[in-house]
Structures are given as C-alpha cells and as structure tokens.
Amino acid sequence: MCRFLETIRVEAGHALHLEYHQARVSATAAAYGVPALELADIVAELLQVDVFAGARGGAAPPSGPLTPD
C-alpha cells in the first residue's frame, strides 16, 4: 500500500489550484504504478457533506462516514 498526503486549501467552498494538485497526484500514482485518485470527485463529495464548515468558523460536522445520509 502506498501512502501519500496532499493538502488542498479550500476558501469559500472552492478548492484552490486543484489542477496542480491533480497533476502532482497523477504523477505520483504513475510513478508507483497505482491508479490516480480523481481529486475533483473527492472534493465535490466532501463539500456536499460540508466537512469544511469548521474551517469557515462554523460548527464542525459530526464525525463519521463522509457520505450524505
């Protein structure tokens, strides 16, 4: 199993410079022979359940699965 970390800044509900993050993730995945994650899909899912509310000064979401009920 490969483990890598990519930190993406989110402001006002928008992930910044996602194309650069995707290029880096795709290059790393290719170098290690694993499928690349689609960051736009992951960020869209996270924004749907509002996991970034705490970053905006709102209440943090409850812990648990990152899928809408």
PyMOL Python script that loads the backbone (N, CA, C, O; Angstrom):
from pymol import cmd

cmd.read_pdbstr("""\
ATOM      1  N   MET A   1       0.841  -1.178   0.000  1.00  0.00           N
ATOM      2  CA  MET A   1       0.000   0.000   0.000  1.00  0.00           C
ATOM      3  C   MET A   1       0.890   1.246   0.000  1.00  0.00           C
ATOM      4  O   MET A   1       1.840   1.336   0.777  1.00  0.00           O
ATOM      5  N   CYS A   2       0.577   2.195  -0.869  1.00  0.00           N
ATOM      6  CA  CYS A   2       1.308   3.463  -0.934  1.00  0.00           C
ATOM      7  C   CYS A   2       0.555   4.494  -0.113  1.00  0.00           C
ATOM      8  O   CYS A   2      -0.675   4.546  -0.146  1.00  0.00           O
ATOM      9  N   ARG A   3       1.288   5.307   0.619  1.00  0.00           N
ATOM     10  CA  ARG A   3       0.653   6.367   1.410  1.00  0.00           C
ATOM     11  C   ARG A   3       1.296   7.699   1.067  1.00  0.00           C
ATOM     12  O   ARG A   3       2.504   7.887   1.204  1.00  0.00           O
ATOM     13  N   PHE A   4       0.459   8.605   0.621  1.00  0.00           N
ATOM     14  CA  PHE A   4       0.920   9.945   0.279  1.00  0.00           C
ATOM     15  C   PHE A   4      -0.091  10.935   0.829  1.00  0.00           C
ATOM     16  O   PHE A   4      -1.245  10.581   1.067  1.00  0.00           O
ATOM     17  N   LEU A   5       0.333  12.159   1.031  1.00  0.00           N
ATOM     18  CA  LEU A   5      -0.530  13.195   1.574  1.00  0.00           C
ATOM     19  C   LEU A   5      -0.491  14.410   0.655  1.00  0.00           C
ATOM     20  O   LEU A   5       0.580  14.866   0.254  1.00  0.00           O
ATOM     21  N   GLU A   6      -1.654  14.918   0.333  1.00  0.00           N
ATOM     22  CA  GLU A   6      -1.766  16.134  -0.474  1.00  0.00           C
ATOM     23  C   GLU A   6      -2.699  17.071   0.281  1.00  0.00           C
ATOM     24  O   GLU A   6      -3.853  16.725   0.532  1.00  0.00           O
ATOM     25  N   THR A   7      -2.220  18.237   0.638  1.00  0.00           N
ATOM     26  CA  THR A   7      -3.028  19.213   1.363  1.00  0.00           C
ATOM     27  C   THR A   7      -3.569  20.229   0.362  1.00  0.00           C
ATOM     28  O   THR A   7      -2.812  20.823  -0.406  1.00  0.00           O
ATOM     29  N   ILE A   8      -4.885  20.420   0.381  1.00  0.00           N
ATOM     30  CA  ILE A   8      -5.545  21.320  -0.567  1.00  0.00           C
ATOM     31  C   ILE A   8      -6.255  22.417   0.221  1.00  0.00           C
ATOM     32  O   ILE A   8      -7.069  22.141   1.102  1.00  0.00           O
ATOM     33  N   ARG A   9      -5.938  23.645  -0.106  1.00  0.00           N
ATOM     34  CA  ARG A   9      -6.582  24.776   0.567  1.00  0.00           C
ATOM     35  C   ARG A   9      -7.975  24.987  -0.015  1.00  0.00           C
ATOM     36  O   ARG A   9      -8.163  24.980  -1.232  1.00  0.00           O
ATOM     37  N   VAL A  10      -8.950  25.175   0.876  1.00  0.00           N
ATOM     38  CA  VAL A  10     -10.327  25.443   0.473  1.00  0.00           C
ATOM     39  C   VAL A  10     -10.717  26.802   1.032  1.00  0.00           C
ATOM     40  O   VAL A  10     -10.596  27.045   2.233  1.00  0.00           O
ATOM     41  N   GLU A  11     -11.182  27.681   0.163  1.00  0.00           N
ATOM     42  CA  GLU A  11     -11.663  29.003   0.561  1.00  0.00           C
ATOM     43  C   GLU A  11     -13.039  29.222  -0.030  1.00  0.00           C
ATOM     44  O   GLU A  11     -13.260  29.001  -1.220  1.00  0.00           O
ATOM     45  N   ALA A  12     -13.951  29.652   0.801  1.00  0.00           N
ATOM     46  CA  ALA A  12     -15.319  29.964   0.365  1.00  0.00           C
ATOM     47  C   ALA A  12     -15.929  28.821  -0.439  1.00  0.00           C
ATOM     48  O   ALA A  12     -16.633  29.052  -1.422  1.00  0.00           O
ATOM     49  N   GLY A  13     -15.657  27.598  -0.022  1.00  0.00           N
ATOM     50  CA  GLY A  13     -16.243  26.439  -0.678  1.00  0.00           C
ATOM     51  C   GLY A  13     -15.588  26.023  -1.976  1.00  0.00           C
ATOM     52  O   GLY A  13     -16.146  25.210  -2.713  1.00  0.00           O
ATOM     53  N   HIS A  14     -14.403  26.567  -2.279  1.00  0.00           N
ATOM     54  CA  HIS A  14     -13.702  26.225  -3.516  1.00  0.00           C
ATOM     55  C   HIS A  14     -12.295  25.729  -3.201  1.00  0.00           C
ATOM     56  O   HIS A  14     -11.558  26.362  -2.445  1.00  0.00           O
ATOM     57  N   ALA A  15     -11.934  24.595  -3.786  1.00  0.00           N
ATOM     58  CA  ALA A  15     -10.573  24.070  -3.644  1.00  0.00           C
ATOM     59  C   ALA A  15      -9.666  24.866  -4.578  1.00  0.00           C
ATOM     60  O   ALA A  15      -9.947  24.990  -5.770  1.00  0.00           O
ATOM     61  N   LEU A  16      -8.587  25.399  -4.035  1.00  0.00           N
ATOM     62  CA  LEU A  16      -7.699  26.252  -4.821  1.00  0.00           C
ATOM     63  C   LEU A  16      -6.650  25.439  -5.573  1.00  0.00           C
ATOM     64  O   LEU A  16      -6.093  24.478  -5.042  1.00  0.00           O
ATOM     65  N   HIS A  17      -6.394  25.833  -6.801  1.00  0.00           N
ATOM     66  CA  HIS A  17      -5.339  25.252  -7.640  1.00  0.00           C
ATOM     67  C   HIS A  17      -5.459  23.727  -7.783  1.00  0.00           C
ATOM     68  O   HIS A  17      -4.459  23.010  -7.768  1.00  0.00           O
ATOM     69  N   LEU A  18      -6.686  23.256  -7.919  1.00  0.00           N
ATOM     70  CA  LEU A  18      -6.923  21.814  -7.970  1.00  0.00           C
ATOM     71  C   LEU A  18      -6.209  21.153  -9.145  1.00  0.00           C
ATOM     72  O   LEU A  18      -5.809  19.994  -9.047  1.00  0.00           O
ATOM     73  N   GLU A  19      -6.044  21.875 -10.254  1.00  0.00           N
ATOM     74  CA  GLU A  19      -5.375  21.286 -11.420  1.00  0.00           C
ATOM     75  C   GLU A  19      -3.914  20.947 -11.111  1.00  0.00           C
ATOM     76  O   GLU A  19      -3.396  19.944 -11.602  1.00  0.00           O
ATOM     77  N   TYR A  20      -3.254  21.769 -10.308  1.00  0.00           N
ATOM     78  CA  TYR A  20      -1.862  21.481  -9.935  1.00  0.00           C
ATOM     79  C   TYR A  20      -1.788  20.297  -8.972  1.00  0.00           C
ATOM     80  O   TYR A  20      -0.895  19.455  -9.071  1.00  0.00           O
ATOM     81  N   HIS A  21      -2.733  20.247  -8.047  1.00  0.00           N
ATOM     82  CA  HIS A  21      -2.781  19.113  -7.120  1.00  0.00           C
ATOM     83  C   HIS A  21      -3.031  17.816  -7.884  1.00  0.00           C
ATOM     84  O   HIS A  21      -2.403  16.792  -7.612  1.00  0.00           O
ATOM     85  N   GLN A  22      -3.966  17.872  -8.852  1.00  0.00           N
ATOM     86  CA  GLN A  22      -4.279  16.669  -9.627  1.00  0.00           C
ATOM     87  C   GLN A  22      -3.066  16.211 -10.424  1.00  0.00           C
ATOM     88  O   GLN A  22      -2.800  15.012 -10.507  1.00  0.00           O
ATOM     89  N   ALA A  23      -2.335  17.135 -11.005  1.00  0.00           N
ATOM     90  CA  ALA A  23      -1.137  16.771 -11.773  1.00  0.00           C
ATOM     91  C   ALA A  23      -0.111  16.083 -10.879  1.00  0.00           C
ATOM     92  O   ALA A  23       0.513  15.102 -11.284  1.00  0.00           O
ATOM     93  N   ARG A  24       0.061  16.595  -9.669  1.00  0.00           N
ATOM     94  CA  ARG A  24       1.025  16.008  -8.727  1.00  0.00           C
ATOM     95  C   ARG A  24       0.576  14.615  -8.284  1.00  0.00           C
ATOM     96  O   ARG A  24       1.382  13.686  -8.231  1.00  0.00           O
ATOM     97  N   VAL A  25      -0.709  14.474  -7.968  1.00  0.00           N
ATOM     98  CA  VAL A  25      -1.254  13.178  -7.554  1.00  0.00           C
ATOM     99  C   VAL A  25      -1.145  12.173  -8.697  1.00  0.00           C
ATOM    100  O   VAL A  25      -0.766  11.023  -8.475  1.00  0.00           O
ATOM    101  N   SER A  26      -1.469  12.590  -9.898  1.00  0.00           N
ATOM    102  CA  SER A  26      -1.400  11.687 -11.058  1.00  0.00           C
ATOM    103  C   SER A  26       0.029  11.252 -11.343  1.00  0.00           C
ATOM    104  O   SER A  26       0.269  10.085 -11.650  1.00  0.00           O
ATOM    105  N   ALA A  27       0.981  12.174 -11.245  1.00  0.00           N
ATOM    106  CA  ALA A  27       2.390  11.834 -11.485  1.00  0.00           C
ATOM    107  C   ALA A  27       2.903  10.857 -10.428  1.00  0.00           C
ATOM    108  O   ALA A  27       3.627   9.916 -10.749  1.00  0.00           O
ATOM    109  N   THR A  28       2.530  11.080  -9.181  1.00  0.00           N
ATOM    110  CA  THR A  28       2.953  10.177  -8.108  1.00  0.00           C
ATOM    111  C   THR A  28       2.353   8.794  -8.309  1.00  0.00           C
ATOM    112  O   THR A  28       3.050   7.789  -8.168  1.00  0.00           O
ATOM    113  N   ALA A  29       1.069   8.733  -8.635  1.00  0.00           N
ATOM    114  CA  ALA A  29       0.410   7.446  -8.863  1.00  0.00           C
ATOM    115  C   ALA A  29       1.065   6.703 -10.019  1.00  0.00           C
ATOM    116  O   ALA A  29       1.290   5.496  -9.930  1.00  0.00           O
ATOM    117  N   ALA A  30       1.373   7.406 -11.094  1.00  0.00           N
ATOM    118  CA  ALA A  30       2.018   6.773 -12.249  1.00  0.00           C
ATOM    119  C   ALA A  30       3.399   6.242 -11.878  1.00  0.00           C
ATOM    120  O   ALA A  30       3.786   5.158 -12.315  1.00  0.00           O
ATOM    121  N   ALA A  31       4.136   6.996 -11.079  1.00  0.00           N
ATOM    122  CA  ALA A  31       5.482   6.573 -10.677  1.00  0.00           C
ATOM    123  C   ALA A  31       5.447   5.308  -9.833  1.00  0.00           C
ATOM    124  O   ALA A  31       6.390   4.517  -9.858  1.00  0.00           O
ATOM    125  N   TYR A  32       4.368   5.114  -9.089  1.00  0.00           N
ATOM    126  CA  TYR A  32       4.255   3.944  -8.222  1.00  0.00           C
ATOM    127  C   TYR A  32       3.353   2.865  -8.805  1.00  0.00           C
ATOM    128  O   TYR A  32       3.119   1.837  -8.168  1.00  0.00           O
ATOM    129  N   GLY A  33       2.845   3.094 -10.017  1.00  0.00           N
ATOM    130  CA  GLY A  33       2.043   2.082 -10.694  1.00  0.00           C
ATOM    131  C   GLY A  33       0.703   1.805 -10.038  1.00  0.00           C
ATOM    132  O   GLY A  33       0.221   0.671 -10.041  1.00  0.00           O
ATOM    133  N   VAL A  34       0.100   2.850  -9.472  1.00  0.00           N
ATOM    134  CA  VAL A  34      -1.219   2.698  -8.853  1.00  0.00           C
ATOM    135  C   VAL A  34      -2.193   3.659  -9.535  1.00  0.00           C
ATOM    136  O   VAL A  34      -1.763   4.647 -10.130  1.00  0.00           O
ATOM    137  N   PRO A  35      -3.494   3.385  -9.459  1.00  0.00           N
ATOM    138  CA  PRO A  35      -4.465   4.294 -10.076  1.00  0.00           C
ATOM    139  C   PRO A  35      -4.476   5.650  -9.366  1.00  0.00           C
ATOM    140  O   PRO A  35      -4.351   5.725  -8.144  1.00  0.00           O
ATOM    141  N   ALA A  36      -4.625   6.703 -10.139  1.00  0.00           N
ATOM    142  CA  ALA A  36      -4.684   8.055  -9.569  1.00  0.00           C
ATOM    143  C   ALA A  36      -6.078   8.328  -9.027  1.00  0.00           C
ATOM    144  O   ALA A  36      -7.076   7.895  -9.603  1.00  0.00           O
ATOM    145  N   LEU A  37      -6.138   9.039  -7.930  1.00  0.00           N
ATOM    146  CA  LEU A  37      -7.410   9.498  -7.390  1.00  0.00           C
ATOM    147  C   LEU A  37      -7.901  10.674  -8.222  1.00  0.00           C
ATOM    148  O   LEU A  37      -7.097  11.445  -8.746  1.00  0.00           O
ATOM    149  N   GLU A  38      -9.205  10.813  -8.345  1.00  0.00           N
ATOM    150  CA  GLU A  38      -9.791  11.970  -9.023  1.00  0.00           C
ATOM    151  C   GLU A  38     -10.156  12.993  -7.954  1.00  0.00           C
ATOM    152  O   GLU A  38     -11.207  12.894  -7.321  1.00  0.00           O
ATOM    153  N   LEU A  39      -9.290  13.966  -7.760  1.00  0.00           N
ATOM    154  CA  LEU A  39      -9.461  14.918  -6.670  1.00  0.00           C
ATOM    155  C   LEU A  39     -10.745  15.727  -6.785  1.00  0.00           C
ATOM    156  O   LEU A  39     -11.372  16.024  -5.767  1.00  0.00           O
ATOM    157  N   ALA A  40     -11.151  16.089  -7.987  1.00  0.00           N
ATOM    158  CA  ALA A  40     -12.378  16.877  -8.157  1.00  0.00           C
ATOM    159  C   ALA A  40     -13.581  16.117  -7.611  1.00  0.00           C
ATOM    160  O   ALA A  40     -14.463  16.713  -6.992  1.00  0.00           O
ATOM    161  N   ASP A  41     -13.623  14.812  -7.836  1.00  0.00           N
ATOM    162  CA  ASP A  41     -14.732  13.998  -7.323  1.00  0.00           C
ATOM    163  C   ASP A  41     -14.706  13.934  -5.800  1.00  0.00           C
ATOM    164  O   ASP A  41     -15.747  14.032  -5.150  1.00  0.00           O
ATOM    165  N   ILE A  42     -13.518  13.771  -5.237  1.00  0.00           N
ATOM    166  CA  ILE A  42     -13.379  13.676  -3.784  1.00  0.00           C
ATOM    167  C   ILE A  42     -13.754  14.999  -3.127  1.00  0.00           C
ATOM    168  O   ILE A  42     -14.492  15.015  -2.142  1.00  0.00           O
ATOM    169  N   VAL A  43     -13.251  16.103  -3.663  1.00  0.00           N
ATOM    170  CA  VAL A  43     -13.558  17.421  -3.098  1.00  0.00           C
ATOM    171  C   VAL A  43     -15.053  17.704  -3.212  1.00  0.00           C
ATOM    172  O   VAL A  43     -15.650  18.226  -2.271  1.00  0.00           O
ATOM    173  N   ALA A  44     -15.664  17.369  -4.341  1.00  0.00           N
ATOM    174  CA  ALA A  44     -17.101  17.600  -4.519  1.00  0.00           C
ATOM    175  C   ALA A  44     -17.901  16.830  -3.473  1.00  0.00           C
ATOM    176  O   ALA A  44     -18.861  17.357  -2.912  1.00  0.00           O
ATOM    177  N   GLU A  45     -17.509  15.591  -3.211  1.00  0.00           N
ATOM    178  CA  GLU A  45     -18.217  14.794  -2.203  1.00  0.00           C
ATOM    179  C   GLU A  45     -18.042  15.401  -0.811  1.00  0.00           C
ATOM    180  O   GLU A  45     -18.999  15.475  -0.040  1.00  0.00           O
ATOM    181  N   LEU A  46     -16.834  15.831  -0.494  1.00  0.00           N
ATOM    182  CA  LEU A  46     -16.589  16.427   0.817  1.00  0.00           C
ATOM    183  C   LEU A  46     -17.359  17.730   0.991  1.00  0.00           C
ATOM    184  O   LEU A  46     -17.868  18.009   2.077  1.00  0.00           O
ATOM    185  N   LEU A  47     -17.448  18.522  -0.060  1.00  0.00           N
ATOM    186  CA  LEU A  47     -18.190  19.780   0.025  1.00  0.00           C
ATOM    187  C   LEU A  47     -19.686  19.535   0.179  1.00  0.00           C
ATOM    188  O   LEU A  47     -20.379  20.334   0.809  1.00  0.00           O
ATOM    189  N   GLN A  48     -20.193  18.441  -0.387  1.00  0.00           N
ATOM    190  CA  GLN A  48     -21.616  18.116  -0.252  1.00  0.00           C
ATOM    191  C   GLN A  48     -21.998  17.878   1.198  1.00  0.00           C
ATOM    192  O   GLN A  48     -23.082  18.274   1.626  1.00  0.00           O
ATOM    193  N   VAL A  49     -21.120  17.238   1.956  1.00  0.00           N
ATOM    194  CA  VAL A  49     -21.438  16.956   3.357  1.00  0.00           C
ATOM    195  C   VAL A  49     -20.875  18.033   4.275  1.00  0.00           C
ATOM    196  O   VAL A  49     -20.947  17.904   5.497  1.00  0.00           O
ATOM    197  N   ASP A  50     -20.314  19.099   3.696  1.00  0.00           N
ATOM    198  CA  ASP A  50     -19.866  20.292   4.403  1.00  0.00           C
ATOM    199  C   ASP A  50     -18.823  19.991   5.477  1.00  0.00           C
ATOM    200  O   ASP A  50     -18.913  20.506   6.591  1.00  0.00           O
ATOM    201  N   VAL A  51     -17.843  19.165   5.150  1.00  0.00           N
ATOM    202  CA  VAL A  51     -16.794  18.847   6.120  1.00  0.00           C
ATOM    203  C   VAL A  51     -15.881  20.037   6.375  1.00  0.00           C
ATOM    204  O   VAL A  51     -15.083  20.004   7.312  1.00  0.00           O
ATOM    205  N   PHE A  52     -15.977  21.081   5.570  1.00  0.00           N
ATOM    206  CA  PHE A  52     -15.113  22.236   5.735  1.00  0.00           C
ATOM    207  C   PHE A  52     -15.776  23.339   6.559  1.00  0.00           C
ATOM    208  O   PHE A  52     -15.234  24.441   6.643  1.00  0.00           O
ATOM    209  N   ALA A  53     -16.922  23.078   7.163  1.00  0.00           N
ATOM    210  CA  ALA A  53     -17.630  24.103   7.931  1.00  0.00           C
ATOM    211  C   ALA A  53     -16.761  24.668   9.037  1.00  0.00           C
ATOM    212  O   ALA A  53     -16.773  25.877   9.268  1.00  0.00           O
ATOM    213  N   GLY A  54     -16.014  23.834   9.720  1.00  0.00           N
ATOM    214  CA  GLY A  54     -15.143  24.293  10.796  1.00  0.00           C
ATOM    215  C   GLY A  54     -14.077  25.252  10.301  1.00  0.00           C
ATOM    216  O   GLY A  54     -13.685  26.166  11.027  1.00  0.00           O
ATOM    217  N   ALA A  55     -13.599  25.061   9.077  1.00  0.00           N
ATOM    218  CA  ALA A  55     -12.570  25.929   8.508  1.00  0.00           C
ATOM    219  C   ALA A  55     -13.121  27.323   8.226  1.00  0.00           C
ATOM    220  O   ALA A  55     -12.361  28.289   8.154  1.00  0.00           O
ATOM    221  N   ARG A  56     -14.437  27.430   8.066  1.00  0.00           N
ATOM    222  CA  ARG A  56     -15.061  28.728   7.808  1.00  0.00           C
ATOM    223  C   ARG A  56     -15.533  29.388   9.099  1.00  0.00           C
ATOM    224  O   ARG A  56     -16.141  30.458   9.064  1.00  0.00           O
ATOM    225  N   GLY A  57     -15.256  28.755  10.237  1.00  0.00           N
ATOM    226  CA  GLY A  57     -15.683  29.327  11.501  1.00  0.00           C
ATOM    227  C   GLY A  57     -17.048  28.838  11.944  1.00  0.00           C
ATOM    228  O   GLY A  57     -17.543  29.265  12.987  1.00  0.00           O
ATOM    229  N   GLY A  58     -17.667  27.957  11.178  1.00  0.00           N
ATOM    230  CA  GLY A  58     -18.949  27.385  11.565  1.00  0.00           C
ATOM    231  C   GLY A  58     -18.741  26.165  12.440  1.00  0.00           C
ATOM    232  O   GLY A  58     -17.614  25.838  12.813  1.00  0.00           O
ATOM    233  N   ALA A  59     -19.800  25.517  12.752  1.00  0.00           N
ATOM    234  CA  ALA A  59     -19.706  24.306  13.562  1.00  0.00           C
ATOM    235  C   ALA A  59     -19.079  23.193  12.741  1.00  0.00           C
ATOM    236  O   ALA A  59     -19.389  23.023  11.562  1.00  0.00           O
ATOM    237  N   ALA A  60     -18.210  22.454  13.365  1.00  0.00           N
ATOM    238  CA  ALA A  60     -17.594  21.314  12.690  1.00  0.00           C
ATOM    239  C   ALA A  60     -18.642  20.228  12.523  1.00  0.00           C
ATOM    240  O   ALA A  60     -19.512  20.075  13.380  1.00  0.00           O
ATOM    241  N   PRO A  61     -18.577  19.473  11.437  1.00  0.00           N
ATOM    242  CA  PRO A  61     -19.554  18.408  11.218  1.00  0.00           C
ATOM    243  C   PRO A  61     -19.328  17.277  12.204  1.00  0.00           C
ATOM    244  O   PRO A  61     -18.234  17.144  12.753  1.00  0.00           O
ATOM    245  N   PRO A  62     -20.342  16.465  12.434  1.00  0.00           N
ATOM    246  CA  PRO A  62     -20.147  15.313  13.311  1.00  0.00           C
ATOM    247  C   PRO A  62     -19.176  14.333  12.673  1.00  0.00           C
ATOM    248  O   PRO A  62     -19.068  14.258  11.449  1.00  0.00           O
ATOM    249  N   SER A  63     -18.481  13.591  13.502  1.00  0.00           N
ATOM    250  CA  SER A  63     -17.563  12.596  12.947  1.00  0.00           C
ATOM    251  C   SER A  63     -18.374  11.421  12.425  1.00  0.00           C
ATOM    252  O   SER A  63     -19.498  11.186  12.867  1.00  0.00           O
ATOM    253  N   GLY A  64     -17.811  10.705  11.504  1.00  0.00           N
ATOM    254  CA  GLY A  64     -18.491   9.554  10.923  1.00  0.00           C
ATOM    255  C   GLY A  64     -18.185   9.466   9.458  1.00  0.00           C
ATOM    256  O   GLY A  64     -17.281  10.144   8.970  1.00  0.00           O
ATOM    257  N   PRO A  65     -18.928   8.636   8.736  1.00  0.00           N
ATOM    258  CA  PRO A  65     -18.667   8.460   7.302  1.00  0.00           C
ATOM    259  C   PRO A  65     -18.877   9.755   6.529  1.00  0.00           C
ATOM    260  O   PRO A  65     -19.691  10.595   6.913  1.00  0.00           O
ATOM    261  N   LEU A  66     -18.136   9.904   5.440  1.00  0.00           N
ATOM    262  CA  LEU A  66     -18.214  11.115   4.625  1.00  0.00           C
ATOM    263  C   LEU A  66     -19.208  10.964   3.489  1.00  0.00           C
ATOM    264  O   LEU A  66     -18.934  11.384   2.365  1.00  0.00           O
ATOM    265  N   THR A  67     -20.349  10.376   3.768  1.00  0.00           N
ATOM    266  CA  THR A  67     -21.388  10.240   2.754  1.00  0.00           C
ATOM    267  C   THR A  67     -22.673  10.844   3.303  1.00  0.00           C
ATOM    268  O   THR A  67     -22.947  10.724   4.497  1.00  0.00           O
ATOM    269  N   PRO A  68     -23.466  11.492   2.451  1.00  0.00           N
ATOM    270  CA  PRO A  68     -24.727  12.069   2.919  1.00  0.00           C
ATOM    271  C   PRO A  68     -25.671  10.971   3.388  1.00  0.00           C
ATOM    272  O   PRO A  68     -25.651   9.857   2.864  1.00  0.00           O
ATOM    273  N   ASP A  69     -26.497  11.292   4.379  1.00  0.00           N
ATOM    274  CA  ASP A  69     -27.487  10.319   4.882  1.00  0.00           C
ATOM    275  C   ASP A  69     -28.588  10.110   3.885  1.00  0.00           C
ATOM    276  O   ASP A  69     -29.506   9.329   4.134  1.00  0.00           O
TER     277      ASP A  69
END
""", "prot")
cmd.dss("prot")
cmd.show_as("cartoon", "prot")
cmd.util.cbc("prot")
cmd.orient("prot")
